[in-house]
Amino acid sequence: MALLTDAAIQAAINAKTKPLGALGRIESLAADIARFQNTLRPRMERCGLIIFAADHGIAGKGVSKFPQAVTRQMVLNFLAGGAAANVFAATSGVSLRVVDAGVAGDPIIHSRLISRRIAPGTASSLHGPAMTPAQLSAALAAGKALAEEGNDDALAFGEMGIANTSAATLIGHKLTGDPISALTGRGTGLDDAALARKTEILARAAARTPDNLSAEEALIQYGGFEIAMMAGAMLGAAGAGRMILVDGFIATAAALAAARLDPATRRAMIFAHISPEPGHQHLLAALDAAPLLSLGMRLGEGTGALLAWPLVRAAAAMLRDMASFEDAGVSGPA
């Protein structure tokens, strides 16, 4: 099948019964979907959310306001249906899967939990690599396989892991070259003194390795198992012809790694929202991405992606189902 040209897509959008450009970002979103699906009749009917959970060795260094035990507690909350992601998924008709990518402690036994544990948390990236090359390969492969399952048109990815803003900051620093001081944020709500301590710890961790790293090496040195598995899932989703709803700061770090691993993955990405985390703007800029929403959200879990899903559905339906001036017998612009 011949590839649709941008001119053909834009002509189809302009022919709809509306003034030129009257639907704003919905029009450019529809064009992105049409380009990825290579059709002027795109479909966005089914979406799934996968939440990846894992722990981080650097959490023990005081970079988070919350104890590491919260990761496990929130996994149980997801499984019980009590988190914001559960509520938003239910209201949007999105299926939800929860994956243990490497939560600290003994394995969690639950009938609805998908266990893809690489290890009970990473090593501390302050003193050495967070994971081994073999562990990275296993995480990428597990995420890819999960994203290839099912028949969803799009997939959203969420995460849970105390200290994962630290991991995302370090990955972003090594992939963009932007300074740690510009990328580091308050995470779960650090005060000024704790933010200064976090920034100093991350600067020390970053000093262990060269300024610029490949995506593989950045994930090995500083990643979390949930971030690596999410990057693999993004590669798998794009390869399976599914669009990717990229959530907030941590998910965007995974998206940047995935796009560096396979640049073709970038075409599948829709960026849901912008977080108040300062590093998020830097990562979005590195991906040349314009997020759909700005709601002041910094929760993670895929919540921003879930709120963007109705816009994605509407954009595809507009291009597919909205009448043209010719079809409707409506006079076009003079």
PyMOL commands that set and color helices and strands:
alter all, ss='L'
color gray80, all
select helices_A, chain A and resi 6-14+25-37+57-61+69-80+84-92+133-148+164-176+180-183+192-206+215-222+225-239+249-261+263-268+278-286+303-321+325-328
alter helices_A, ss='H'
color red, helices_A
select strands_A, chain A and resi 47-54+95-102+113-115+154-160+243-246+269-271
alter strands_A, ss='S'
color yellow, strands_A
deselect
rebuild
show_as cartoon
